[in-house]
Amino acid sequence: MENMIVLGSNSFSGSHFVDYVLDKGMKVTGISRSPEPHPVFLPYKRKQNPHFKFYQLDLNRDLDAIMEIIERERPHYVVNFA
């Protein structure tokens, strides 16, 4: 299964993109500086997909932690909506 990391996964565009690629069968790790809002605002949360993980991290402050996730997950793609 291909996997990707989506930076800014809580944004309007990012959350819809995450929902789309999950529907296509990809494994997704979402990273956003803000906590996940109510599921009504996140299309991917309505389906409770087990192939999605979320981390609340800020690119400006948590770069080391983000790099650790990238090294651990070894994504095929990194998409930036941040």
N, C-alpha and C positions, 0 to 999 in steps of 0.2 A: 504494500500500500504506500503510495506516495504521500509525503507529508510536507507541510509548509508552516512557516511562522508568519503571522500577520501582526504588524505593528499598527497600533491605532484601531484595534479590533472593536472597540466600543463606539467608534464614530458611526455616523449614518452610513457612509459608503463602506467602511470597513466591516460593519456588522452584516450588511447585505451580501458583501463579497464572501464572508465566512459562511453564511448560510448557503450560498450558491455552491461553493467548493465542497462543503460537507455533503450536500445532495449528490455531488459527482463522485463521492466515495473517498475523498481525501481525509487524512488525519491533519488536524489543525491545532496549532498552539497560538493562542491569542495573547497579546501583550498590550496593555494600555496603562497610562498613568492614573486614570480615574477608575474607581470601583465599578463593577458591572451595575448598570441601572436596572430598574424593574424589567422583567422579561418581556413586557409588552413593547419595550423599545429595542429589544434584541431579537431579531427573527430566529437566530440560531438557538436561542434558549427555549423557544416554544416546543421544540422537538426533543429536547433532552438527549442529544447525540453523544454517545460514549466516546467518540473520536475527537472530542474537543477538550482542551485544557486551557485555563486562563491564569495569567500572572499579572498582578497589579505592580507594574514597575515603570519608572520614569527614565526615558532615554538620557536625560541630562544628569541624573543622579545615580542611576543603577546600571550603568553600562557594563560593569564587571559581571553582575548577575545575569544580564541579558546575554552576554557572550558565553557564559557557562551553559545557559539553556541552548543556545545555538550549537555549541560543541557537543552537548549531550544528545540533542534531538537529531542533529545532522540533517537539516531540512533539504529537500530538493529545491525549494523556493523560499525566498523571503520577500514579502510584499509590504510596502510602507504606505499606510494611510495616516501616519502620525503627523 
